Amino acid sequence: MVNHSQVQGSLRRQAALSLMELMLSIAIISILLLLGTRYFASVKSQQQVTRAATMVKDIIGAANSWGTGNPDFSTISIAKLIEVRLLPNSYVKNPWGGEISVGPKADDPYSITISLTQVPVGACKTLEAQFPEYSIGCR
């Protein structure tokens, strides 16, 4: 004859998770969340660098267009490039929320310098490497 309390106790032990199984499950979930967070942060950072590089290319193109109607770059600025519709209004801020500015190089009014603020160091180095012939500065 089967004892009812023995069967019930046996079922209860089988249905419940042990503390070890619970801790292992939490550890695996934590590792997956950590890896996922790092991946998405990396993707977001790369998207910001790509967007900033596109903005710099557009600014260079706009500056070249500006240069055809002006003797030099002594009066160039982002505001003026937007005013004459060579750049869209969104070019006031870079992908990190900082300012973008363009102006003549201090020693050469026929060349431009582009500055971006609030750009992470790694992103700045990537942008400088992509545009070695231009003066790209990050603050």
Backbone torsions as a table, in degrees:
resi	resn	phi	psi	omega
1	MET	NA	138.2	-176.6
2	VAL	-91.6	131.2	178.5
3	ASN	-79.6	126.9	-177.6
4	HIS	-61.9	-38.2	-179.2
5	SER	-70.6	-31.4	177.2
6	GLN	-68.5	-42.3	179.2
7	VAL	-65.0	-43.4	-179.6
8	GLN	-65.0	-41.4	178.3
9	GLY	-66.6	-37.7	178.1
10	SER	-65.9	-42.5	178.2
11	LEU	-65.9	-38.3	-179.4
12	ARG	-63.8	-42.1	179.4
13	ARG	-66.1	-36.3	-178.8
14	GLN	-73.9	-33.1	-175.9
15	ALA	-79.3	-25.4	-175.9
16	ALA	-88.7	150.4	174.3
17	LEU	-85.7	143.6	175.3
18	SER	-80.2	161.6	178.8
19	LEU	-60.0	-37.7	179.7
20	MET	-64.7	-43.8	177.9
21	GLU	-63.5	-40.8	178.5
22	LEU	-64.0	-45.1	179.5
23	MET	-64.3	-39.4	179.1
24	LEU	-65.4	-42.4	178.0
25	SER	-62.2	-44.0	178.8
26	ILE	-63.8	-40.2	179.2
27	ALA	-63.8	-43.0	179.9
28	ILE	-65.5	-44.6	178.3
29	ILE	-61.6	-41.3	178.9
30	SER	-62.3	-43.6	179.2
31	ILE	-63.6	-43.7	179.1
32	LEU	-63.3	-40.9	177.8
33	LEU	-65.1	-40.9	178.7
34	LEU	-62.7	-46.1	179.3
35	LEU	-64.6	-41.5	178.8
36	GLY	-63.9	-41.6	179.1
37	THR	-63.7	-44.2	178.9
38	ARG	-63.7	-40.6	179.9
39	TYR	-62.1	-48.9	-177.8
40	PHE	-67.3	-34.2	176.0
41	ALA	-65.1	-40.3	178.6
42	SER	-65.1	-42.6	179.1
43	VAL	-64.2	-42.9	179.7
44	LYS	-62.8	-43.1	179.2
45	SER	-62.0	-43.3	179.5
46	GLN	-65.2	-37.3	177.2
47	GLN	-64.6	-38.8	178.8
48	GLN	-65.7	-41.5	178.3
49	VAL	-64.4	-42.2	178.7
50	THR	-62.8	-42.6	179.3
51	ARG	-65.0	-42.7	178.7
52	ALA	-64.0	-40.0	178.4
53	ALA	-63.8	-39.1	176.6
54	THR	-63.5	-41.8	179.2
55	MET	-62.9	-43.1	179.7
56	VAL	-63.3	-43.1	177.4
57	LYS	-59.7	-43.0	179.5
58	ASP	-65.5	-38.9	178.3
59	ILE	-65.0	-41.1	177.8
60	ILE	-62.8	-43.8	177.3
61	GLY	-62.6	-42.5	178.7
62	ALA	-65.3	-39.0	178.7
63	ALA	-65.1	-39.2	177.1
64	ASN	-63.8	-40.7	175.9
65	SER	-64.7	-40.6	177.4
66	TRP	-60.0	-41.4	-176.9
67	GLY	-64.1	-22.5	179.9
68	THR	-71.8	-25.2	-179.1
69	GLY	-107.7	1.4	-178.0
70	ASN	-130.5	145.8	-176.4
71	PRO	-67.2	-28.4	178.8
72	ASP	-157.3	-172.0	-178.6
73	PHE	-99.7	17.8	-174.4
74	SER	-62.9	-24.0	-178.1
75	THR	-113.2	10.8	-176.8
76	ILE	-73.7	145.2	173.4
77	SER	-159.2	163.9	177.2
78	ILE	-60.8	-43.3	-179.3
79	ALA	-58.6	-40.9	-179.7
80	LYS	-71.7	-36.3	177.3
81	LEU	-66.1	-35.2	175.8
82	ILE	-71.6	-41.4	-178.7
83	GLU	-59.0	-40.8	-179.7
84	VAL	-90.4	11.9	173.9
85	ARG	64.5	31.4	173.6
86	LEU	-87.8	-19.0	176.8
87	LEU	-134.9	151.0	175.6
88	PRO	-76.0	162.1	-179.6
89	ASN	-60.5	-24.6	-177.7
90	SER	-69.0	-9.2	-177.6
91	TYR	-81.8	12.7	175.7
92	VAL	-76.0	-32.8	-178.8
93	LYS	-117.9	144.2	175.5
94	ASN	-87.6	173.7	-176.3
95	PRO	-60.7	-18.1	178.7
96	TRP	-94.9	3.0	178.7
97	GLY	90.8	-1.0	179.4
98	GLY	-86.0	178.3	-179.0
99	GLU	-83.6	156.1	171.2
100	ILE	-121.6	134.4	175.7
101	SER	-136.5	153.4	177.2
102	VAL	-136.3	141.6	178.8
103	GLY	-162.9	176.0	178.6
104	PRO	-72.8	150.8	172.7
105	LYS	-64.5	147.3	-177.4
106	ALA	-60.2	-37.4	-175.9
107	ASP	-100.6	-0.6	-176.4
108	ASP	-150.9	99.7	-178.2
109	PRO	-70.6	-3.3	178.9
110	TYR	-98.3	5.4	177.0
111	SER	-128.8	157.0	-178.4
112	ILE	-112.5	159.1	170.8
113	THR	-124.5	138.4	-179.8
114	ILE	-117.9	128.2	-179.6
115	SER	-120.2	140.1	176.2
116	LEU	-127.6	136.9	178.5
117	THR	-105.6	159.3	177.6
118	GLN	61.3	33.1	179.3
119	VAL	-98.7	130.0	176.8
120	PRO	-59.3	150.6	-175.1
121	VAL	-56.9	-46.2	-179.1
122	GLY	-62.3	-40.9	178.6
123	ALA	-66.5	-38.4	179.1
124	CYS	-63.6	-43.7	179.0
125	LYS	-62.9	-38.1	177.7
126	THR	-63.9	-44.4	179.5
127	LEU	-64.7	-43.3	178.6
128	GLU	-61.2	-38.0	179.6
129	ALA	-69.7	-32.0	179.9
130	GLN	-74.1	-24.4	-176.9
131	PHE	-128.7	63.2	-175.5
132	PRO	-67.2	-24.6	-177.7
133	GLU	-82.4	-7.1	178.7
134	TYR	-115.2	156.2	178.0
135	SER	-88.3	98.5	178.9
136	ILE	-104.9	122.1	179.8
137	GLY	-122.3	143.7	178.2
138	CYS	-124.9	138.8	177.9
139	ARG	-126.8	NA	NA
